[in-house]
Amino acid sequence: MDRELEQRNADLVTILKAIPSCVLAFSGGLDSAFLAIMASGHVPGRVLCVTVADASTPECDLESARNIALKYHLEHTIIVSNIDPKVRKNPPDRCYHCKTRIFQRLEEIRAREGLASILDGENASDSDDERPGSRAARECGIISPLAQANLTKNDIRKLANEIGIEAWNRPASACLSSRIPFGTRIDDEVLRRVDETEQFIRSKGIGMIRARVEGNGTRLELGREENSEENRAMLGALAPEIAKFGWDSVKIDPGGYVPAGIRSRNGRK
């Protein structure tokens, strides 16, 4: 570990040691997993990891959350929720409304359990993207220790690998609602089809995939490192099977995956 990263990791430990106890927003992704493991070792008091799940939560994220909590002996609970009506309308600030509702649920748990703070896994790289959820976190008084310690996504991958977290190189995940264009109402059945489509493609050896909804069709985006001619050809060959998940059409985007913030700045749907 280089000295700068070692210092940032030490800063994280200092931040966590100053937090008496906490509820931790635990999505099952790498950032929240790394934070949960670090918090369980350095926060002096109780660390309660909470996953708030609804129809927009990928099944692979729930499975990851359960497995990590079990392996690292984290106190973990899953709260099953319904998608908020404001979120269902799918406005451009959908994530703001979604995160606000999640943080409200976590605040209810924090107050009931008598814990000091609420933590989330936002990191220093998240400022590179457009994240209305970050505004919700600030307004709700959420502490983001990874961002405070100036730890980037790459830093977290390195540190997670150092301490033996198996999911250190797991592709970034996002709620299934992000596959649906803004302004299109979010439907639970469509979310299910998206999740099943992506699970099927991952079962073929693809790590990073997004099944974007376009009308009653889907446009598939491969992750940057996997967006090869060979993989696009494989998806093309699988298109008839993918269509069986309920799509009228299956397209493969040659441009591959583009993060939501960059997509919106470039006018890409």
N, C-alpha and C positions, 0 to 999 in steps of 0.2 A: 504494500500500500504506500503510495507517495505521501510526502509530508503534508501537502495541502489537503488531501482527502482525509488523512489521519486527523488533522485539526478539525475539519468539518464534522467528522464522526464524533470527536471529543466534544465539540460544541453541542451536538445533538444530545449526547449523554448528560451534559450540564443542564440543558433545557428540560429534559425529562425528569431529572432528579429534583427540580424545583417545582414539579407538579405533584401535589399531595395525593391525588387519586383522579380517576377519569372514566368517562364513557368514551370509547373509541369507535368511530365510524369505520366499519370493517367490511369492505366490498368483496374481499377475496382476491383482489388484484395485488400485484407485487408491492406497490407503494404502501398500501394499508397493511399488508402482511409483514413487511419489514418493520414498519412502525410498531405494529402490535407486539412483535417479538422483542424489539428493543425496549418498548414501554414496559412489558412484563418483567424485564430484567432490571429496569432502572427507576421506574416510578415507585416511590416508597410505599404507597398504599395500593388499593384495589384498582385493577384495570379490567373493565367490563367491555368486551368487544361485542358490538351489536351490528347485525346485518339487517337492513330494512329492505325487504324483497317485495316486488310486485310483478306484474306480467311483463314488464320491460327488463327484468333481470335475467341475463343469460344463465342457463342451467349450469354451464361450465364454471361460472363465477361462484354460484352457490356450492357446487361440489368442491371447488378450491377452498372456499372459506371453511367448510366443514372439515376438510382434510388437514388444513394448516392448523386449525384450532385444536384438533385431536392430537396431531403430532407434537405440537409445542405446548400442550397442556394449558391452552388459553381459556379463560372463562368466556363463553360465547353463547349468544342467544340470537335466534332469527325471528324477526317480526314480520309477519305476512301482512301486506297492506294492499289497498286498491289504488289505482292511478288517480291522482287528484284531477278534478274536472278542469282546472286551469291548464294542467299539463296535457290532458287529452285534446285540447284545442290546438296544441302543437304550435305555439307562437315562437318567434325567433329567440325569445328569452325563456323558452321551455325549461332549460336546466336551472334557471333561477328559481322558478316556482317549485320544481321538483326538489331541489336541494333545500329550499326553505322549509318545505313540508317535512323532509327527512330530519333536518336539524331540530324542528319543533318536536318531533317524536323523540329524538334523543334527549332534548331538554326535559321532557316529561319524565324520562327514565332517570336522568341525572338527578333531578329534584327528588324523585321518589326514593332513590337509592342513597341519597345523601352524599353524592360524589362531587368533587370540586370543579372539574372542567370537562369540556368536550373536545376531543382531538379529531383531526382528519388527516388524510394522507397526501394533501397537496404538496407538491415539491417545487423547487426553484425553476424547473423547466416549464411549469404550467403557465407562467406569464407569457410564454411565446405563443400561446394559443388564445383564442377568444373563449373565455370560460365565465358565463354568467353565474355559474355555481360558486365561483370564487367570491363574487360580490355578496351572494347569500351568506357565505361563511363569515365574511367580515361583519355583515350586519347582525348576525346571530352570535357574534363573539366567540367563534370557534378558533381554537389554537391549531396552527399548522406547523408542528415542530420541524418537519423536513425542510419546508421553505425557510423557516427562521434560521436553520443551520446552513442555508444556502446549498443544500444537497440537490443536485440535478438527477434526472432520470438515469443517466449513465453512471453517476456516482452510486446510486442506490443499487443498480445491477451489480456493480463491482463489490459493494459491501455485502450484498445478499449472497453473492457467490463465495465471498470470504468466510461467512459464517455458516455456509452449507445449506442455504435455502434452495430446494430443488427447483423452484419456479423462478429462479433468478433471471432466466432468459425468456420467460413467458411473454408472448406478444401482448401489447397493450389491449385492454378491453374497454368497452363502453356500453352503456345501456342500449337495449334494442330499439328504443324510440329514435335513436340517432340515425337509424336506417330509413326513416320516413321523412319525406320533404316537409319543411315548415309549411303550416297552413293546412296540411292534410290531417284529418282527425285520426288519432291513434286508436287502433282497434286491437283488442286482445288476440283475436284469431290471426290477424296479420303478423303480430309479434311472434306468435307461436310458429308460424310458417317460416319466418326469418330465422328463428333460433334453430329449428330442425334442419333448415337448409345449411346453415353454417356448421352445425354439428356434423352433418353428412360430409361436407367438404373437408373438414378437419380430419375426419376418419380416413381420408384418402392421403393423408400426409402433409396437408397444407396447414401451416401454423396460423397465419394472419389472413383473414378473409372478412369482407363486409358484403352482405347481400342487401343492396340498396333497393328500396321499393320504388317502382315507376309504374303508376297506374296499377294494373293487376299483373305486372311483370317484375322481374328483378334484374338488376345490373350488378355484376360481381366484380369486386375490386380485390386484387391480390396485394399483399404487403410488398413493400419496396424490394426486399431481398428475395422474394419469391415470385416476383412479376416477370417470369421468363417466358419465352415463346413456348417452351415445352409445357410449362404449367398451364398457360392459357389454352394450349391445344388439348390438354387433359380435361380442363373444364368444359371446353367445347364438346368433347366426346361424351361427357357426363350430362350434358344439357337435357337430354330426354328424361333421365332419372331425376334431375333436379326439378324439372317441370312438374313432376308428380307430387311435389309438395304443395301444389296449387297455383303455379304460375302460368300465365298465358304465354309468356315469352321469357327467355333467359339470354342475357347479353353479357359478354365479357369485356370489361373496360380495359383497353390497352394501356391507359395511363396509370392504372393501379390505384392503390389507396392514397387518399389525400385527407389529412386531418380536417376536422370540421371548420376550424377557424380560417385556415388557408383556403378551403373550398369556398366559404362565403365571401372572403375578400376578393377572390378571383372570379366571383360570379358563377361558380360551378355548383350545380345542385347536388 
